[in-house]
Amino acid sequence: MPDYPVLLSDLVARRPLVFLGIGSMLRGDDAWAKGLIEAVQDLNDPQILAFWGSTAPESFLAPIARAHPAQVLLCDAGLIPGPAGSYALAPPEEALEGFAFSHRLPLSFLADQIHQRTGAVVHLLLMRPESLELVESLSPAVKTGLRQLLCELRQALQSSTQPASICLAVNGSPFPR
């Protein structure tokens, strides 16, 4: 297991890389990862795959295994420190309590299944929601957080020789905005 915090630039350098978005499209900010998945799919990079798992992410165990990933990011809403729209990388074992998940299987179990089937290192990429009410749109704070995450992800993907100053922290304040 890697030590946290993890540099996003280091994480995206190890490929193949799989993003698995998790959340309910009917619960507002719980669906933030859908925008991330769409943006990653638009990269058209055969070494970076993205799946929208919605509320049944376990349905993507077989496609993930076929990709033979080096790393997998489970992208979901979570009650992490900081204001709404904050995001953090965390180890799967951190998803035991205090997270607002809309799916039935615990993410730690899903991460374990992925690791057992692929040998991949699995990380959680969590964003703090503002609202999980029955609405079909993201809050302004989460839209801003998603835009910033996408910008930093693009920067990390483009930076092959110099490390991006992108550090997603867990168990503390997220990096400065």
C-alpha positions in Angstrom: 0.0 0.0 0.0 1.3 3.5 -0.8 1.8 6.1 1.8 -0.7 8.9 1.9 -0.8 11.7 0.8 -0.2 10.5 -2.7 0.8 12.8 -5.5 -1.8 12.7 -8.3 1.0 13.0 -10.9 2.6 9.8 -9.5 -0.7 8.0 -9.4 -1.5 8.7 -13.1 2.0 7.7 -14.2 1.4 4.1 -13.3 -0.7 2.6 -16.1 -3.0 1.0 -17.1 -5.2 3.1 -14.9 -8.9 2.6 -14.3 -11.4 5.1 -12.9 -14.6 3.7 -11.6 -17.3 6.3 -10.9 -19.8 5.5 -8.2 -23.0 7.4 -7.2 -26.7 7.9 -7.8 -27.7 10.3 -10.5 -30.8 11.2 -8.5 -29.0 12.3 -5.3 -27.3 15.5 -6.3 -23.7 15.7 -5.4 -23.5 11.9 -5.1 -23.2 11.8 -8.9 -20.1 14.1 -9.1 -18.0 11.3 -10.5 -20.1 11.0 -13.6 -18.5 14.2 -14.9 -15.1 12.9 -14.1 -15.8 9.6 -15.9 -17.0 11.5 -19.0 -13.9 13.7 -19.1 -11.6 10.7 -18.7 -13.4 8.8 -21.4 -12.9 11.9 -23.7 -9.1 11.5 -23.3 -9.3 8.5 -25.6 -6.1 7.1 -24.0 -6.1 3.3 -24.3 -4.0 3.1 -21.0 -6.7 5.1 -19.0 -10.1 3.5 -18.8 -13.2 4.9 -17.1 -16.4 3.2 -16.2 -19.6 4.7 -14.7 -20.6 2.1 -12.1 -23.6 4.2 -10.8 -25.1 2.4 -7.7 -23.8 -1.1 -8.7 -20.1 -0.6 -9.2 -19.5 -4.3 -8.5 -21.0 -4.9 -12.0 -17.7 -3.7 -13.4 -15.4 -6.2 -11.7 -15.0 -8.3 -14.9 -14.3 -5.3 -17.3 -11.8 -4.0 -14.8 -10.1 -7.4 -14.5 -9.8 -7.6 -18.3 -8.0 -4.2 -18.3 -5.2 -5.6 -16.2 -4.8 -2.3 -14.4 -1.8 -1.2 -12.3 -4.1 1.1 -10.3 -7.8 1.7 -9.8 -9.5 4.8 -8.5 -12.9 4.3 -6.9 -14.5 7.7 -7.3 -17.4 8.5 -4.9 -18.9 11.0 -2.6 -17.5 10.9 0.9 -17.7 12.8 4.2 -14.1 13.9 4.1 -12.6 16.9 6.0 -13.1 20.3 4.4 -15.9 22.2 2.7 -18.2 20.8 0.0 -16.3 20.3 -3.2 -13.1 19.3 -1.4 -11.5 16.0 -2.6 -9.0 13.6 -1.3 -7.3 10.3 -2.1 -7.6 7.7 0.6 -6.8 4.1 1.0 -9.8 1.8 0.8 -9.7 0.8 4.4 -10.5 4.4 5.3 -14.0 3.8 3.9 -15.3 2.2 7.1 -17.3 4.9 8.7 -18.4 8.4 8.1 -18.9 8.2 4.3 -22.1 8.9 2.5 -22.3 6.1 0.0 -25.4 5.2 -2.2 -24.5 1.6 -3.0 -24.9 -1.6 -1.1 -21.4 -3.1 -1.0 -18.8 -1.4 1.1 -16.1 0.2 -1.0 -13.5 -1.6 1.1 -15.0 -4.9 -0.1 -15.1 -3.8 -3.7 -11.5 -2.6 -3.5 -10.5 -6.0 -2.0 -12.2 -7.8 -4.8 -10.5 -5.7 -7.5 -7.1 -6.2 -5.8 -7.6 -9.9 -5.6 -8.6 -10.2 -9.2 -6.1 -7.9 -10.7 -3.2 -7.2 -8.3 -3.9 -3.5 -8.8 -3.4 -0.9 -6.2 -6.8 0.5 -5.3 -7.4 4.1 -4.1 -10.5 6.0 -3.2 -11.0 9.4 -4.8 -13.6 11.1 -2.7 -15.4 14.4 -3.0 -17.3 16.0 -0.1 -20.9 16.6 -1.1 -23.0 19.6 -0.2 -26.3 17.9 -0.8 -27.5 14.4 -1.2 -31.1 15.4 -1.7 -33.3 14.0 -4.5 -32.1 16.4 -7.2 -30.5 15.7 -10.5 -27.9 18.5 -10.5 -24.7 19.2 -8.7 -24.3 22.0 -6.2 -22.2 25.0 -7.1 -19.5 24.0 -4.6 -19.2 20.5 -6.1 -19.2 21.8 -9.7 -16.3 24.0 -8.7 -14.5 21.1 -7.0 -15.0 18.9 -10.0 -13.7 21.6 -12.4 -10.6 22.1 -10.2 -10.0 18.3 -10.0 -10.3 18.0 -13.8 -7.8 20.8 -14.3 -5.3 19.2 -11.9 -5.8 15.8 -13.5 -5.1 17.3 -17.0 -2.0 19.0 -15.5 -0.8 15.7 -13.9 -1.4 13.8 -17.2 0.6 16.4 -19.2 3.4 16.6 -16.7 5.7 13.7 -17.5 9.1 15.1 -16.4 8.3 17.5 -13.6 6.0 16.6 -10.7 2.8 18.6 -10.6 2.2 20.4 -7.3 -0.9 18.3 -6.7 -1.2 16.6 -3.4 -4.6 15.2 -2.4 -4.4 14.7 1.3 -6.5 12.6 3.6 -7.0 12.8 7.4 -6.5 16.6 7.4 -7.2 19.6 5.4 -7.3 19.1 1.6 -4.5 20.9 -0.2 -4.9 24.6 -0.7 -7.3 25.8 -3.4 
